[in-house]
Amino acid sequence: MSVLKVENLSKRFGQVQAIADISFEVQDGEVLSLLGPSGCGKTTTLRCLAGFEMPDSGKIYLGTREISTLTPEQRGIGMVFQNYALWPHMTVYGNLAFGLQIRKIGREEIDKRIKTVLNMVRLSGYEDRYPRQLSGGQQQRIAMARALVIEPDIMLLDEPLSNLDAQLREEMRFEFIELQRKLGITAIYVTHDQAEAMVISDKIIILNQGKVVQMGTPQEIYTNPQNRFVAGFIAVTSFIEGTVNTLDKEDQVFIKTDDNILIKGFKSGLQVGDKVSIALRINAIRFIAEDREQKDRTNIFEGKILQASYLGDIVDYRIKIGKWLVRTDSSAKINYQVGDQVRVYLPPEELIIIPERE
């Protein structure tokens, strides 16, 4: 069942078109992430949903109720802000009670809800503490609890983990997933962190320059990006450009670069002469031992190590193949040095071929 429906939402600030004709639906219990670079329209979309910004055009439905022109407190939506936005002069209890008091909830019910929600976020007994007495992770949980305590129909989260250090951020991702699954929360989650979106989302919308450029499950977007922007944004990706040279049965295609490298891949719907980009995920490039005999030389190329970055258990390599710069990583046990000549294999089934017309 659709909990939230957005139809042709647009918002302009002066000469800047922040979002343009955005449409999507969120199903009951689903986590939808809005993902994209800074300035793509993620937060503007969220603020329109919350009622902090009024869209220039378009409609927003919560269930069957249109909420496009309602005030934030009339919408039945909980919001978790990037900076938590906790009142510094109020205790945890005061922060959680504030929204309920505005809604004219009685004291007994307020006490009951606050006790329940603090138990959910594992902060029972923190009622009398002030935000300054809490760690970043604890403040984030209180911000989450404040959104939950009003028992919203849907939660909006605006990069809620961005102020945490890397390790705590990863821990809080899994805490959010656990809480979301336990309560069946329906949520829209704004982030610019690709890994975060992949981990927590049932569905992802990729935004660029105020427009939806692709929508799908994390697996769909990762394995079948619809254009070069999505392929490059969703994961570490190298690109090689070329032209379709020959086509074979079962969607086999041979692509020739302008420096005469011939690369085999798989893609339907192409024609000889089509211009394409080959997207190479960081794990789609394999080293081949120099002393290993190869009967089939397809997609095996000579390369040169230009950069090697030690990251503990792996080394991040940048390799020159012909005129193209590609990136891969490998176990630190494989110890190539800058300047080394190497052989690499590009598995045809792992290459993502994107026609220019897409």
ZIJOBEL-V482318 format. One record per residue. N is the residue number from 1. RES is the residue in three letters. D_CENTER is the distance of its C-alpha to the mean C-alpha in Angstrom with 1 decimal. Layout:
# ZIJOBEL-V482318
n res d_center
N RES D_CENTER
N RES D_CENTER
This chain:
# ZIJOBEL-V482318
n res d_center
1 MET 23.5
2 SER 21.6
3 VAL 21.1
4 LEU 19.6
5 LYS 20.3
6 VAL 19.5
7 GLU 21.9
8 ASN 21.9
9 LEU 20.7
10 SER 21.7
11 LYS 22.2
12 ARG 24.0
13 PHE 25.0
14 GLY 28.3
15 GLN 27.7
16 VAL 23.9
17 GLN 22.1
18 ALA 19.1
19 ILE 17.9
20 ALA 19.9
21 ASP 20.6
22 ILE 17.3
23 SER 17.9
24 PHE 16.1
25 GLU 17.2
26 VAL 16.0
27 GLN 18.2
28 ASP 20.0
29 GLY 18.2
30 GLU 14.8
31 VAL 11.5
32 LEU 9.5
33 SER 6.2
34 LEU 6.7
35 LEU 4.4
36 GLY 7.1
37 PRO 9.9
38 SER 12.4
39 GLY 14.7
40 CYS 12.8
41 GLY 13.8
42 LYS 11.0
43 THR 13.5
44 THR 16.4
45 THR 15.2
46 LEU 14.8
47 ARG 18.2
48 CYS 19.9
49 LEU 18.9
50 ALA 20.3
51 GLY 23.4
52 PHE 23.2
53 GLU 23.2
54 MET 25.2
55 PRO 23.9
56 ASP 26.4
57 SER 26.2
58 GLY 24.6
59 LYS 24.7
60 ILE 22.7
61 TYR 24.0
62 LEU 23.6
63 GLY 25.3
64 THR 28.4
65 ARG 28.7
66 GLU 27.8
67 ILE 26.5
68 SER 25.9
69 THR 28.8
70 LEU 28.9
71 THR 28.6
72 PRO 25.8
73 GLU 28.2
74 GLN 29.2
75 ARG 25.9
76 GLY 25.4
77 ILE 21.9
78 GLY 20.7
79 MET 18.7
80 VAL 17.2
81 PHE 17.2
82 GLN 15.7
83 ASN 19.2
84 TYR 20.2
85 ALA 23.1
86 LEU 25.7
87 TRP 29.3
88 PRO 30.9
89 HIS 34.4
90 MET 33.5
91 THR 33.4
92 VAL 30.6
93 TYR 32.8
94 GLY 33.3
95 ASN 29.6
96 LEU 29.0
97 ALA 32.2
98 PHE 31.8
99 GLY 29.7
100 LEU 32.0
101 GLN 35.1
102 ILE 34.0
103 ARG 33.8
104 LYS 37.4
105 ILE 36.5
106 GLY 39.6
107 ARG 39.8
108 GLU 40.2
109 GLU 37.1
110 ILE 35.1
111 ASP 36.4
112 LYS 35.5
113 ARG 31.9
114 ILE 31.3
115 LYS 32.8
116 THR 30.7
117 VAL 27.3
118 LEU 28.2
119 ASN 29.0
120 MET 25.6
121 VAL 23.8
122 ARG 26.6
123 LEU 28.2
124 SER 31.5
125 GLY 34.3
126 TYR 32.3
127 GLU 33.6
128 ASP 35.9
129 ARG 33.6
130 TYR 32.4
131 PRO 28.8
132 ARG 30.4
133 GLN 31.5
134 LEU 28.1
135 SER 25.6
136 GLY 22.1
137 GLY 20.8
138 GLN 23.7
139 GLN 23.0
140 GLN 19.4
141 ARG 21.0
142 ILE 23.6
143 ALA 21.2
144 MET 19.6
145 ALA 23.2
146 ARG 24.3
147 ALA 21.8
148 LEU 22.9
149 VAL 26.6
150 ILE 27.1
151 GLU 26.0
152 PRO 23.6
153 ASP 22.9
154 ILE 19.2
155 MET 17.1
156 LEU 14.9
157 LEU 13.0
158 ASP 12.4
159 GLU 10.6
160 PRO 13.3
161 LEU 12.9
162 SER 12.9
163 ASN 16.7
164 LEU 17.1
165 ASP 18.1
166 ALA 16.0
167 GLN 18.0
168 LEU 18.1
169 ARG 14.4
170 GLU 14.0
171 GLU 16.9
172 MET 15.6
173 ARG 12.5
174 PHE 15.1
175 GLU 17.4
176 PHE 15.0
177 ILE 14.6
178 GLU 18.4
179 LEU 19.2
180 GLN 17.1
181 ARG 18.9
182 LYS 22.2
183 LEU 22.3
184 GLY 20.5
185 ILE 18.5
186 THR 16.8
187 ALA 13.9
188 ILE 11.6
189 TYR 8.9
190 VAL 8.0
191 THR 6.0
192 HIS 6.0
193 ASP 5.4
194 GLN 3.8
195 ALA 6.3
196 GLU 5.9
197 ALA 3.3
198 MET 5.7
199 VAL 8.5
200 ILE 8.8
201 SER 8.0
202 ASP 10.9
203 LYS 9.5
204 ILE 6.6
205 ILE 8.0
206 ILE 7.6
207 LEU 10.0
208 ASN 12.6
209 GLN 15.8
210 GLY 15.7
211 LYS 15.4
212 VAL 13.3
213 VAL 13.2
214 GLN 11.8
215 MET 11.1
216 GLY 11.3
217 THR 10.6
218 PRO 8.3
219 GLN 11.7
220 GLU 12.7
221 ILE 10.1
222 TYR 10.5
223 THR 14.3
224 ASN 15.1
225 PRO 13.4
226 GLN 15.6
227 ASN 16.2
228 ARG 16.2
229 PHE 13.6
230 VAL 10.8
231 ALA 12.4
232 GLY 12.5
233 PHE 9.1
234 ILE 7.1
235 ALA 9.7
236 VAL 13.1
237 THR 15.3
238 SER 18.9
239 PHE 20.7
240 ILE 24.3
241 GLU 25.9
242 GLY 28.9
243 THR 31.0
244 VAL 31.6
245 ASN 35.0
246 THR 35.9
247 LEU 34.7
248 ASP 35.8
249 LYS 35.8
250 GLU 32.8
251 ASP 30.4
252 GLN 31.2
253 VAL 30.8
254 PHE 32.1
255 ILE 30.6
256 LYS 32.7
257 THR 31.6
258 ASP 33.9
259 ASP 35.1
260 ASN 36.2
261 ILE 33.6
262 LEU 33.4
263 ILE 30.2
264 LYS 30.1
265 GLY 27.1
266 PHE 26.6
267 LYS 25.7
268 SER 27.5
269 GLY 28.7
270 LEU 29.5
271 GLN 32.9
272 VAL 34.8
273 GLY 34.2
274 ASP 30.6
275 LYS 28.5
276 VAL 25.3
277 SER 22.6
278 ILE 22.1
279 ALA 18.6
280 LEU 19.1
281 ARG 16.4
282 ILE 17.6
283 ASN 19.1
284 ALA 20.8
285 ILE 23.6
286 ARG 26.5
287 PHE 29.5
288 ILE 32.9
289 ALA 35.8
290 GLU 38.5
291 ASP 41.3
292 ARG 39.6
293 GLU 41.4
294 GLN 39.2
295 LYS 41.1
296 ASP 38.2
297 ARG 37.1
298 THR 34.4
299 ASN 31.2
300 ILE 32.7
301 PHE 32.9
302 GLU 34.4
303 GLY 32.3
304 LYS 32.7
305 ILE 30.7
306 LEU 29.9
307 GLN 27.9
308 ALA 27.4
309 SER 25.3
310 TYR 26.1
311 LEU 23.3
312 GLY 25.5
313 ASP 25.2
314 ILE 23.9
315 VAL 24.7
316 ASP 22.4
317 TYR 24.6
318 ARG 24.8
319 ILE 27.3
320 LYS 29.4
321 ILE 30.3
322 GLY 32.7
323 LYS 31.3
324 TRP 27.6
325 LEU 25.5
326 VAL 23.2
327 ARG 21.3
328 THR 21.4
329 ASP 21.9
330 SER 24.7
331 SER 26.5
332 ALA 28.4
333 LYS 31.5
334 ILE 31.3
335 ASN 32.5
336 TYR 32.5
337 GLN 33.6
338 VAL 33.0
339 GLY 35.4
340 ASP 35.6
341 GLN 36.0
342 VAL 33.8
343 ARG 33.3
344 VAL 29.9
345 TYR 29.1
346 LEU 26.4
347 PRO 26.2
348 PRO 26.6
349 GLU 24.6
350 GLU 21.4
351 LEU 21.6
352 ILE 19.4
353 ILE 21.8
354 ILE 20.7
355 PRO 23.7
356 GLU 24.0
357 ARG 24.8
358 GLU 21.3
